[in-house]
């Protein structure tokens, strides 16, 4: 009986060790396709759906993975009003990210615009979290977040302005349905 229990324990431990690295490789592949430097444009405008004290913002950008393949990101959300200190301006909205393999990820975007930066005239830093709610292809069972950190330049209402940053994926596979 002891030999059986010992053999069973070794088998279970071996399975756990083999499963761990395989899951890590899958998560690495998921994250490689949603991570990289990003550039694009943004347009802000007052629209009723954001409320009287908020500004509507649409971002269209392209990112490049470490293997040189391109994907796209579309953000649609509302900015403001500033917090009481005036240092942070909240952002909330939605995103659509298309990977280089043409998988489509959708979800919610939250975060804040920070203080002015020196990257360009009237630049403002930002930090957003893209929370995945749905994905296609290899991302159907994925869960987690993607960080977007960067800055906007020349944020004047109604005029497209440059933005840049970095996407960093923190995704993993969820359980099978």
PESUL-V715573 format. One record per residue. N is the residue number from 1. PSI is psi in degrees with one decimal (none if undefined). OMEGA is omega in whole degrees, 0 to 359 (* if undefined). NEAR is the number of other ideal C-beta (glycine too) atoms within 10 Angstrom. Layout:
# PESUL-V715573
n: {N/N}
psi: {PSI/PSI}
omega: {OMEGA/OMEGA}
near: {NEAR/NEAR}
This chain:
# PESUL-V715573
n: {1/2/3/4/5/6/7/8/9/10/11/12/13/14/15/16/17/18/19/20/21/22/23/24/25/26/27/28/29/30/31/32/33/34/35/36/37/38/39/40/41/42/43/44/45/46/47/48/49/50/51/52/53/54/55/56/57/58/59/60/61/62/63/64/65/66/67/68/69/70/71/72/73/74/75/76/77/78/79/80/81/82/83/84/85/86/87/88/89/90/91/92/93/94/95/96/97/98/99/100/101/102/103/104/105/106/107/108/109/110/111/112/113/114/115/116/117/118/119/120/121/122/123/124/125/126/127/128/129/130/131/132/133/134/135/136/137/138/139/140/141/142/143/144/145/146/147/148/149/150/151/152/153/154/155/156/157/158/159/160/161/162/163/164/165/166/167/168/169/170/171/172/173/174/175/176/177}
psi: {-41.3/-40.3/-40.6/-46.4/-42.5/-44.1/-41.2/-41.8/-44.3/-41.0/-44.1/-44.0/-40.3/-42.2/-42.4/-41.0/-42.1/-39.6/-36.0/-58.8/-34.7/-43.6/-39.1/-40.4/-39.0/-45.4/-40.5/-43.7/-41.3/-46.9/-33.8/-35.1/-3.7/14.0/145.4/173.1/150.0/139.8/152.0/-161.2/158.0/145.7/132.9/150.1/147.9/125.6/150.4/-32.5/-20.2/-11.2/166.3/-27.4/9.3/162.8/136.5/139.1/134.1/130.7/132.4/123.4/163.2/139.8/159.9/127.6/172.1/-17.7/8.6/11.0/147.6/145.3/175.8/156.6/133.4/124.8/143.5/113.8/-169.6/138.4/135.0/-179.2/165.1/153.7/167.2/-31.8/-20.5/-2.4/-33.6/141.9/113.9/151.9/137.7/137.7/-149.7/165.5/155.3/119.3/129.4/119.9/167.9/-24.7/9.2/19.7/146.5/126.9/136.1/158.0/-161.0/151.2/129.7/158.2/-155.1/150.6/135.8/-153.0/173.5/144.1/175.6/12.2/-31.7/170.1/132.2/34.6/145.9/130.7/160.1/157.1/115.8/151.6/124.2/108.0/115.7/128.4/-25.0/144.0/160.2/171.2/-127.7/-11.1/9.3/-37.1/5.6/151.7/157.8/-162.2/163.0/126.0/141.1/115.3/134.7/-149.2/153.0/143.8/141.6/61.0/74.2/135.9/132.4/-8.7/126.1/137.1/157.1/148.9/154.9/161.7/-160.2/132.2/135.7/114.2/142.4/56.0/154.3/164.3/135.3/178.1/154.4/148.9/none}
omega: {180/180/179/179/179/180/178/179/179/179/179/179/179/179/180/180/179/180/181/181/179/178/179/179/178/179/177/180/178/185/177/183/178/184/175/178/189/173/180/178/179/176/176/177/175/174/185/185/178/180/186/184/182/179/178/179/175/179/171/186/176/176/181/179/179/178/175/179/186/172/181/179/175/175/177/184/183/180/169/357/181/175/184/180/182/183/183/176/184/178/175/180/181/177/170/178/177/183/175/179/177/168/181/179/178/178/182/178/174/178/183/168/182/183/178/178/181/183/177/180/179/179/177/179/175/174/182/172/177/182/183/174/181/177/177/179/183/184/181/181/182/175/179/186/172/177/174/181/180/179/174/177/176/183/175/184/174/181/177/178/184/173/177/181/181/172/176/182/174/185/173/178/175/179/177/180/*}
near: {5/6/7/8/9/10/10/10/10/10/10/10/10/10/10/9/10/10/10/10/9/10/12/11/10/16/17/13/13/25/19/16/25/27/21/21/14/21/13/21/15/20/16/22/12/13/11/7/7/19/13/7/10/19/19/19/23/15/24/15/22/14/24/16/19/10/9/8/14/12/23/16/23/15/22/14/22/19/22/16/14/14/11/7/6/9/11/16/19/16/22/15/20/15/22/14/26/16/24/18/14/9/19/14/26/16/18/15/20/15/20/17/22/15/11/12/15/7/14/13/8/12/20/18/16/22/16/25/16/28/15/23/12/11/21/15/13/16/22/13/14/23/15/18/17/23/16/25/16/21/20/26/17/15/19/10/11/8/12/14/17/16/25/16/23/13/24/14/24/17/24/16/17/12/6/6/5}
